[in-house]
Amino acid sequence: MPPAKKKPRTYDQAKIRAAVTAQFGHVARAVGELTPEQLARPSGLGEWSVAELAAHVAWIADSLGRGLARPPAAVAELTAVEWPFATASLAGKISEAARETLTGAPLPELYERAGARLAAGLEANPGSRVLDLWIGDMTLADFLVTRTVELVVHTDDLNRAAGLGIPVERQALAACTRLLADALALKAPGGSVEVRVPPFAVVQCVEGPRHTRGTPPNVVETDPLTWIRLATGRTGWAAELDAARVSASGERADLSGLLPLMG
């Protein structure tokens, strides 16, 4: 008999809401203290400056608040685990939105306004509400999980580009790690490789012989931040292997052809 289809991972909505709100607050406080020199630095993301990256994070919260103010869509078209594969087509549109956001007001004002709009929208809406989004209609519950990815990834981007030490909420880091691990399993279904990202995620992927007990023949293991950087194209497979931040054993344990999941 074929293996039973795995149930989609579920997330605690209250914890995800709290994590998104808290992580946005961490970024807002740090951005408010950036110097002109830090804001002018390259972000490492294409042609964006740190200021444009910071404006994009404000837009992430503001656009969610605006989405909650629009009439709801009828039916969800996209789940959280499918979201990473739908992002590439929006890169140009999102870049334009970040630049437009930056010209709208000083960054502290943008963050204050976005934070208030986000808080009001979350207070007034259940997770079952379906949002009308550029990327495809999604439930608020699913979309909030994807916001942990955006916020954790861009917190790391800001920390590296501007020399900051913005903290990362554990719940946000956990959700981000798990969503990207599940996306890998969706992209390369199978049971011949076990990918471990302790303490948050273990998934099996890649077609081939499936182990039934004991240690699987193909194992990849790394830490959450390295995994997130690999999955989002911030670093490369070979570099992380060389730096011993990734361990990979077994003839099928090379994931270089599957990464990044999103860029």
Contacts in CASP RR format, 6 or more apart in sequence:
PFRMAT RR
TARGET T0000
AUTHOR 0000-0000-0000
METHOD contacts of the structure
MODEL  1
MPPAKKKPRTYDQAKIRAAVTAQFGHVARAVGELTPEQLARPSGLGEWSV
AELAAHVAWIADSLGRGLARPPAAVAELTAVEWPFATASLAGKISEAARE
TLTGAPLPELYERAGARLAAGLEANPGSRVLDLWIGDMTLADFLVTRTVE
LVVHTDDLNRAAGLGIPVERQALAACTRLLADALALKAPGGSVEVRVPPF
AVVQCVEGPRHTRGTPPNVVETDPLTWIRLATGRTGWAAELDAARVSASG
ERADLSGLLPLMG
3 210 0 8 1.000
6 185 0 8 1.000
8 79 0 8 1.000
8 81 0 8 1.000
8 182 0 8 1.000
9 81 0 8 1.000
9 178 0 8 1.000
9 179 0 8 1.000
9 182 0 8 1.000
11 80 0 8 1.000
11 141 0 8 1.000
11 145 0 8 1.000
11 175 0 8 1.000
13 127 0 8 1.000
13 141 0 8 1.000
13 144 0 8 1.000
15 171 0 8 1.000
16 141 0 8 1.000
16 144 0 8 1.000
16 145 0 8 1.000
16 148 0 8 1.000
16 171 0 8 1.000
16 175 0 8 1.000
17 122 0 8 1.000
17 144 0 8 1.000
18 171 0 8 1.000
19 148 0 8 1.000
19 169 0 8 1.000
19 171 0 8 1.000
19 172 0 8 1.000
19 175 0 8 1.000
20 118 0 8 1.000
20 144 0 8 1.000
20 147 0 8 1.000
20 148 0 8 1.000
20 151 0 8 1.000
20 172 0 8 1.000
21 118 0 8 1.000
21 119 0 8 1.000
21 122 0 8 1.000
22 169 0 8 1.000
22 172 0 8 1.000
23 148 0 8 1.000
23 151 0 8 1.000
23 152 0 8 1.000
23 155 0 8 1.000
23 168 0 8 1.000
23 169 0 8 1.000
23 172 0 8 1.000
24 57 0 8 1.000
24 60 0 8 1.000
24 61 0 8 1.000
24 114 0 8 1.000
24 115 0 8 1.000
24 118 0 8 1.000
24 151 0 8 1.000
25 111 0 8 1.000
25 115 0 8 1.000
26 155 0 8 1.000
26 166 0 8 1.000
26 167 0 8 1.000
26 168 0 8 1.000
26 169 0 8 1.000
27 54 0 8 1.000
27 57 0 8 1.000
27 111 0 8 1.000
27 151 0 8 1.000
27 154 0 8 1.000
27 155 0 8 1.000
27 158 0 8 1.000
27 166 0 8 1.000
28 58 0 8 1.000
28 111 0 8 1.000
28 112 0 8 1.000
28 115 0 8 1.000
30 158 0 8 1.000
30 164 0 8 1.000
30 165 0 8 1.000
30 166 0 8 1.000
31 54 0 8 1.000
31 57 0 8 1.000
31 58 0 8 1.000
31 107 0 8 1.000
31 108 0 8 1.000
31 111 0 8 1.000
31 158 0 8 1.000
32 107 0 8 1.000
32 108 0 8 1.000
32 111 0 8 1.000
34 50 0 8 1.000
34 51 0 8 1.000
34 54 0 8 1.000
34 107 0 8 1.000
34 162 0 8 1.000
38 50 0 8 1.000
38 162 0 8 1.000
38 163 0 8 1.000
39 49 0 8 1.000
39 50 0 8 1.000
39 51 0 8 1.000
39 54 0 8 1.000
39 107 0 8 1.000
39 162 0 8 1.000
40 49 0 8 1.000
40 50 0 8 1.000
40 51 0 8 1.000
41 49 0 8 1.000
41 50 0 8 1.000
41 161 0 8 1.000
41 162 0 8 1.000
42 48 0 8 1.000
42 49 0 8 1.000
42 50 0 8 1.000
42 161 0 8 1.000
43 49 0 8 1.000
43 50 0 8 1.000
43 52 0 8 1.000
43 53 0 8 1.000
43 157 0 8 1.000
43 158 0 8 1.000
43 161 0 8 1.000
44 157 0 8 1.000
44 161 0 8 1.000
45 53 0 8 1.000
45 157 0 8 1.000
48 56 0 8 1.000
48 95 0 8 1.000
48 98 0 8 1.000
50 158 0 8 1.000
50 161 0 8 1.000
50 162 0 8 1.000
51 102 0 8 1.000
51 107 0 8 1.000
52 98 0 8 1.000
52 99 0 8 1.000
52 102 0 8 1.000
53 98 0 8 1.000
53 154 0 8 1.000
53 157 0 8 1.000
53 158 0 8 1.000
53 161 0 8 1.000
54 107 0 8 1.000
54 158 0 8 1.000
55 98 0 8 1.000
55 99 0 8 1.000
55 101 0 8 1.000
55 102 0 8 1.000
55 107 0 8 1.000
55 110 0 8 1.000
56 94 0 8 1.000
56 97 0 8 1.000
56 98 0 8 1.000
56 101 0 8 1.000
56 154 0 8 1.000
57 150 0 8 1.000
57 151 0 8 1.000
57 154 0 8 1.000
57 158 0 8 1.000
58 101 0 8 1.000
58 107 0 8 1.000
58 110 0 8 1.000
58 111 0 8 1.000
58 114 0 8 1.000
59 97 0 8 1.000
59 98 0 8 1.000
59 101 0 8 1.000
59 114 0 8 1.000
60 147 0 8 1.000
60 150 0 8 1.000
60 151 0 8 1.000
60 154 0 8 1.000
61 111 0 8 1.000
61 114 0 8 1.000
61 115 0 8 1.000
61 117 0 8 1.000
61 118 0 8 1.000
62 101 0 8 1.000
62 110 0 8 1.000
62 113 0 8 1.000
62 114 0 8 1.000
62 115 0 8 1.000
62 117 0 8 1.000
62 118 0 8 1.000
63 97 0 8 1.000
64 118 0 8 1.000
64 131 0 8 1.000
64 143 0 8 1.000
64 147 0 8 1.000
65 114 0 8 1.000
65 117 0 8 1.000
65 118 0 8 1.000
65 120 0 8 1.000
65 121 0 8 1.000
66 117 0 8 1.000
67 131 0 8 1.000
67 132 0 8 1.000
67 133 0 8 1.000
68 121 0 8 1.000
68 122 0 8 1.000
68 124 0 8 1.000
68 125 0 8 1.000
68 129 0 8 1.000
68 131 0 8 1.000
68 140 0 8 1.000
69 117 0 8 1.000
69 121 0 8 1.000
70 131 0 8 1.000
70 132 0 8 1.000
71 132 0 8 1.000
72 129 0 8 1.000
72 130 0 8 1.000
72 131 0 8 1.000
72 132 0 8 1.000
73 130 0 8 1.000
73 131 0 8 1.000
73 132 0 8 1.000
73 137 0 8 1.000
74 130 0 8 1.000
74 137 0 8 1.000
75 130 0 8 1.000
75 137 0 8 1.000
76 130 0 8 1.000
76 137 0 8 1.000
76 138 0 8 1.000
76 139 0 8 1.000
76 142 0 8 1.000
77 136 0 8 1.000
77 137 0 8 1.000
77 138 0 8 1.000
78 86 0 8 1.000
78 135 0 8 1.000
78 136 0 8 1.000
78 137 0 8 1.000
78 138 0 8 1.000
78 142 0 8 1.000
79 138 0 8 1.000
79 142 0 8 1.000
80 138 0 8 1.000
80 142 0 8 1.000
80 143 0 8 1.000
80 145 0 8 1.000
80 146 0 8 1.000
80 179 0 8 1.000
81 179 0 8 1.000
81 182 0 8 1.000
81 183 0 8 1.000
81 186 0 8 1.000
82 183 0 8 1.000
82 186 0 8 1.000
83 135 0 8 1.000
83 138 0 8 1.000
83 142 0 8 1.000
83 143 0 8 1.000
83 146 0 8 1.000
83 149 0 8 1.000
83 179 0 8 1.000
83 183 0 8 1.000
84 149 0 8 1.000
84 179 0 8 1.000
84 180 0 8 1.000
84 183 0 8 1.000
84 231 0 8 1.000
84 261 0 8 1.000
84 262 0 8 1.000
85 183 0 8 1.000
85 187 0 8 1.000
85 261 0 8 1.000
85 262 0 8 1.000
86 135 0 8 1.000
86 136 0 8 1.000
87 135 0 8 1.000
87 262 0 8 1.000
87 263 0 8 1.000
88 262 0 8 1.000
88 263 0 8 1.000
90 134 0 8 1.000
90 135 0 8 1.000
91 263 0 8 1.000
93 134 0 8 1.000
101 110 0 8 1.000
102 110 0 8 1.000
104 110 0 8 1.000
105 113 0 8 1.000
125 140 0 8 1.000
126 140 0 8 1.000
127 139 0 8 1.000
127 140 0 8 1.000
127 141 0 8 1.000
127 144 0 8 1.000
128 139 0 8 1.000
128 140 0 8 1.000
128 141 0 8 1.000
129 139 0 8 1.000
129 140 0 8 1.000
130 137 0 8 1.000
130 138 0 8 1.000
130 139 0 8 1.000
130 140 0 8 1.000
131 137 0 8 1.000
131 138 0 8 1.000
131 139 0 8 1.000
131 140 0 8 1.000
131 143 0 8 1.000
133 143 0 8 1.000
138 146 0 8 1.000
145 175 0 8 1.000
145 179 0 8 1.000
146 179 0 8 1.000
148 171 0 8 1.000
148 172 0 8 1.000
148 173 0 8 1.000
148 175 0 8 1.000
148 176 0 8 1.000
148 179 0 8 1.000
149 175 0 8 1.000
149 176 0 8 1.000
149 179 0 8 1.000
149 180 0 8 1.000
149 228 0 8 1.000
149 232 0 8 1.000
151 172 0 8 1.000
152 168 0 8 1.000
152 172 0 8 1.000
152 173 0 8 1.000
152 176 0 8 1.000
152 228 0 8 1.000
153 176 0 8 1.000
153 228 0 8 1.000
153 232 0 8 1.000
153 234 0 8 1.000
155 166 0 8 1.000
155 168 0 8 1.000
156 168 0 8 1.000
156 225 0 8 1.000
156 228 0 8 1.000
156 229 0 8 1.000
156 234 0 8 1.000
157 234 0 8 1.000
158 164 0 8 1.000
158 166 0 8 1.000
159 165 0 8 1.000
159 166 0 8 1.000
173 200 0 8 1.000
173 224 0 8 1.000
173 225 0 8 1.000
174 200 0 8 1.000
174 224 0 8 1.000
176 224 0 8 1.000
176 228 0 8 1.000
177 197 0 8 1.000
177 200 0 8 1.000
177 201 0 8 1.000
177 224 0 8 1.000
177 227 0 8 1.000
177 228 0 8 1.000
178 200 0 8 1.000
178 201 0 8 1.000
180 227 0 8 1.000
180 228 0 8 1.000
180 231 0 8 1.000
180 232 0 8 1.000
180 261 0 8 1.000
181 195 0 8 1.000
181 197 0 8 1.000
181 200 0 8 1.000
181 201 0 8 1.000
181 202 0 8 1.000
181 203 0 8 1.000
181 227 0 8 1.000
182 201 0 8 1.000
182 203 0 8 1.000
183 231 0 8 1.000
183 261 0 8 1.000
183 262 0 8 1.000
184 195 0 8 1.000
184 203 0 8 1.000
184 205 0 8 1.000
184 231 0 8 1.000
184 255 0 8 1.000
184 258 0 8 1.000
184 259 0 8 1.000
184 261 0 8 1.000
185 195 0 8 1.000
185 203 0 8 1.000
185 204 0 8 1.000
185 205 0 8 1.000
187 205 0 8 1.000
187 258 0 8 1.000
187 261 0 8 1.000
188 205 0 8 1.000
188 206 0 8 1.000
188 207 0 8 1.000
188 258 0 8 1.000
189 205 0 8 1.000
189 207 0 8 1.000
190 204 0 8 1.000
190 205 0 8 1.000
190 206 0 8 1.000
190 207 0 8 1.000
190 208 0 8 1.000
190 210 0 8 1.000
191 204 0 8 1.000
191 205 0 8 1.000
191 206 0 8 1.000
191 207 0 8 1.000
191 208 0 8 1.000
191 210 0 8 1.000
191 211 0 8 1.000
191 216 0 8 1.000
192 204 0 8 1.000
192 205 0 8 1.000
192 206 0 8 1.000
192 207 0 8 1.000
192 208 0 8 1.000
192 209 0 8 1.000
192 210 0 8 1.000
192 211 0 8 1.000
192 216 0 8 1.000
192 217 0 8 1.000
192 218 0 8 1.000
192 252 0 8 1.000
193 204 0 8 1.000
193 205 0 8 1.000
193 206 0 8 1.000
193 216 0 8 1.000
193 218 0 8 1.000
193 219 0 8 1.000
193 220 0 8 1.000
193 252 0 8 1.000
193 253 0 8 1.000
193 255 0 8 1.000
194 202 0 8 1.000
194 203 0 8 1.000
194 204 0 8 1.000
194 211 0 8 1.000
194 216 0 8 1.000
194 218 0 8 1.000
194 219 0 8 1.000
194 220 0 8 1.000
195 201 0 8 1.000
195 202 0 8 1.000
195 203 0 8 1.000
195 204 0 8 1.000
195 205 0 8 1.000
195 220 0 8 1.000
195 221 0 8 1.000
195 255 0 8 1.000
196 202 0 8 1.000
196 219 0 8 1.000
196 220 0 8 1.000
196 221 0 8 1.000
196 222 0 8 1.000
197 221 0 8 1.000
197 222 0 8 1.000
197 223 0 8 1.000
197 224 0 8 1.000
197 227 0 8 1.000
198 221 0 8 1.000
198 223 0 8 1.000
200 224 0 8 1.000
201 227 0 8 1.000
204 210 0 8 1.000
204 216 0 8 1.000
205 258 0 8 1.000
206 218 0 8 1.000
206 252 0 8 1.000
206 258 0 8 1.000
208 252 0 8 1.000
209 217 0 8 1.000
211 217 0 8 1.000
217 250 0 8 1.000
217 251 0 8 1.000
217 252 0 8 1.000
218 249 0 8 1.000
218 250 0 8 1.000
218 251 0 8 1.000
218 252 0 8 1.000
218 253 0 8 1.000
219 247 0 8 1.000
219 248 0 8 1.000
219 249 0 8 1.000
219 250 0 8 1.000
219 253 0 8 1.000
220 246 0 8 1.000
220 247 0 8 1.000
220 248 0 8 1.000
220 253 0 8 1.000
220 255 0 8 1.000
221 246 0 8 1.000
221 247 0 8 1.000
221 248 0 8 1.000
222 230 0 8 1.000
222 240 0 8 1.000
222 245 0 8 1.000
222 246 0 8 1.000
222 247 0 8 1.000
223 245 0 8 1.000
226 235 0 8 1.000
226 240 0 8 1.000
226 245 0 8 1.000
226 246 0 8 1.000
228 234 0 8 1.000
229 235 0 8 1.000
229 236 0 8 1.000
229 240 0 8 1.000
230 236 0 8 1.000
230 237 0 8 1.000
230 240 0 8 1.000
230 246 0 8 1.000
230 255 0 8 1.000
230 259 0 8 1.000
230 260 0 8 1.000
231 259 0 8 1.000
231 260 0 8 1.000
231 261 0 8 1.000
231 262 0 8 1.000
232 260 0 8 1.000
232 261 0 8 1.000
232 262 0 8 1.000
232 263 0 8 1.000
233 259 0 8 1.000
233 260 0 8 1.000
233 262 0 8 1.000
233 263 0 8 1.000
236 256 0 8 1.000
236 259 0 8 1.000
237 246 0 8 1.000
237 254 0 8 1.000
237 255 0 8 1.000
237 256 0 8 1.000
237 257 0 8 1.000
237 259 0 8 1.000
238 256 0 8 1.000
240 246 0 8 1.000
241 248 0 8 1.000
248 254 0 8 1.000
248 255 0 8 1.000
END
